[in-house]
């Protein structure tokens, strides 16, 4: 566990938006939204969430930790795949309910669980009045099926 | 109102992650998270949310519409400031619960309600064991106080 805590949201809007005190606004589930981009070329890699513990560990270790909403568990990104995220810079937005991590991805330089570099590999458009996705052709950088296989019982 | 609807999330994971049908996964509040970057230089401008209506209007008009969680209302970004967002490209992520808009900002080329170009104008770091924000010095591009003033009664 980390000892690092975060102060409550100030009631003064100016303090929240222009101040120097980091007081992240966690949602009712205790999470903030995190946008993750590549520090070198700015590519959007993923959108994830952090609770206070994941955020504290990220600040203290410089390695990105998240809260997995699907597994309901703390998630040190890269623990299985080796694709850890080294945090080059963290930013927050005007009302401190979102974070931006600029990272260097280790391992295969892949962030998506499908093996691709980015989770955003499909464009959205309207075709005959229906929302339609087009794959941008980006290829897996590692064998996700092998990496994330479950141990046989 | 828009007539455009969105199909339910497929139960098949492969269809969700690799398919061509756009089936955005709205959260229990009916929203998806939207990351907005500048189409030209990739700068992260803001994080916002869309409900189905805002998403449909965005796809149909090519101008970004959001759902304002603070005002509980549909929000055509730029309606007050003139800083509309023209959508150059929309993408979705592997499990279709987040969207990425690459936009050209009209008007003052400013996205933040403080008048700055981006909402992410402060870095986060640890100073003496406390989360501390440092302003990056980006200046307002329009007079937010004047633009968003309330009409006197």
Interface residues (C-beta under 8 A of the other chain):
Chain A: X4 X6 X17 X18 X19 X20 X21 X22 X23 X24 X33 X35 X37 X41 X42 X43 X44 X46 X47 X59 X60 X89 X90 X91 X92 X93 X94 X98 X99 X100 X112 X113 X114 X119 X120 X121 X122 X123 X124 X125 X126 X129 X130 X131 X132 X133 X134 X135
Chain B: X4 X6 X17 X18 X19 X20 X21 X22 X23 X24 X33 X35 X37 X41 X42 X43 X44 X46 X47 X59 X60 X89 X90 X91 X92 X93 X94 X98 X99 X100 X112 X113 X114 X119 X120 X121 X122 X123 X124 X125 X126 X129 X130 X131 X132 X133 X134 X135
